Each structure stands twice: as structure tokens, then as C-alpha cells.
Amino acid sequence: MSKPPTDTEWDNAYIDEQLAEHLRQTREPDPMGKLALFSGAAQRPGPFGTLAIECSSCKRESPIRFREIPRLVMPISLTLPRRYHTFMKCPGCGRRTWVRARWRM
């Protein structure tokens, strides 16, 4: 007769199942586009609109809050007159790259 699994064994099995499911979902394409449809609705614009940062590397446009700006520009940032004018950390991909900012109302 087999003994029931311990809590640790059950937890490890559950974590392995969840990880396998997540990896399967990230590899499969989203044919209905549901991720794109529902992914951006979490952040509502403030009274003055939203500051959107567009990355030159990943081409994503990410809305940010004002309190996130110091974390993204530290330890160094650079601004030049060009299309992507500021060198800072991209909130979308996490790389230090050239970005541009614009207001969305």
C-alpha cells in the first residue's frame, strides 16, 4: 500500500504543473488576441493624462507614473536632440536604451 504524498511533495508537484502550464501558454500563439485586448486596461490615466515612453529597442509604448521616473533614469541618463531623445531604462524591456516620451490624453 502506498503512503499519501507529504505536503512538500504535493507543493513541488503543484509548482511543476503550474510552471509547465505557463511555459505551454507562452509558447502557443494567442489566436484571438485576448492578451493584447485586456493587458493595458490596468492603469487609468491621471488628471493630466499619461506619460508614455516609447523604446527604440523593443518598440513598445509603456505608460509610466511620475514616481517611476527617478527609478528609470538613475544612475545615469542623457538627453540629445534626436528622434529617441533620452537614454534611460525602458519600462517595457528593462534595457538601457534610447527612448522618447509623449503625453497621452
C-alpha positions in Angstrom: 0.0 0.0 0.0 1.4 3.4 -1.0 1.5 6.2 1.5 -0.1 9.6 0.7 2.3 12.3 -0.5 3.7 14.7 2.0 2.9 18.4 1.9 6.3 19.2 0.4 6.0 16.6 -2.4 2.5 17.9 -3.2 3.7 21.5 -3.3 6.6 20.6 -5.6 4.2 18.7 -7.9 1.8 21.6 -8.0 4.6 24.1 -8.7 5.8 21.9 -11.6 2.3 21.6 -13.0 1.9 25.4 -12.9 5.3 26.0 -14.5 4.6 23.6 -17.3 1.2 25.2 -17.9 2.8 28.7 -18.0 5.5 27.6 -20.4 2.9 26.0 -22.7 0.9 29.1 -22.7 3.8 31.4 -23.5 4.9 29.2 -26.4 1.4 29.0 -28.0 0.2 31.9 -30.1 -2.8 33.8 -28.9 -5.1 33.4 -31.9 -8.0 35.5 -30.5 -5.7 38.3 -29.3 -7.1 38.3 -25.8 -3.8 39.2 -24.2 -3.5 42.3 -26.3 -7.1 43.2 -25.7 -7.0 43.0 -21.9 -3.4 43.7 -21.0 -3.4 47.6 -21.0 -6.5 48.4 -19.0 -4.9 48.2 -15.5 -3.5 51.7 -15.4 -6.0 54.6 -15.7 -4.8 58.0 -16.9 -4.3 60.7 -14.3 -5.9 64.2 -14.4 -3.2 65.5 -16.7 -3.0 62.4 -18.9 -0.4 59.7 -19.0 3.3 59.9 -19.8 4.0 57.2 -22.4 7.6 56.1 -23.0 8.4 54.5 -26.4 11.5 52.3 -26.6 13.8 52.3 -29.6 14.8 48.7 -29.0 11.5 46.8 -28.3 9.2 49.4 -30.0 6.8 49.2 -27.0 5.0 52.2 -25.7 4.7 51.9 -21.9 2.7 54.2 -19.7 4.5 55.3 -16.5 3.7 57.2 -13.4 5.7 60.2 -12.3 7.0 58.4 -9.2 8.6 55.8 -11.6 10.8 58.3 -13.4 13.7 58.5 -10.9 14.0 54.8 -10.8 14.2 54.6 -14.7 16.7 57.5 -15.2 19.1 56.5 -12.3 22.1 56.1 -12.2 22.6 58.0 -15.5 20.5 59.4 -18.3 21.4 61.5 -21.3 19.2 63.8 -23.4 20.0 64.8 -27.0 18.0 66.4 -29.8 17.1 63.4 -31.9 14.1 61.2 -32.6 14.6 59.0 -29.5 16.0 61.7 -27.3 16.6 60.2 -23.8 18.9 57.4 -22.8 17.4 55.6 -19.9 16.0 52.3 -18.7 13.0 51.1 -20.8 10.0 50.2 -18.5 8.9 47.6 -21.1 12.0 45.5 -21.8 14.2 46.7 -18.9 17.2 47.6 -21.1 19.1 50.9 -21.0 18.3 52.3 -24.4 17.1 55.4 -26.2 13.5 56.3 -25.6 11.1 59.1 -26.3 8.3 60.4 -24.2 4.9 61.9 -25.1 1.7 62.8 -23.3 -1.4 60.8 -23.9 -4.7 62.4 -23.1 
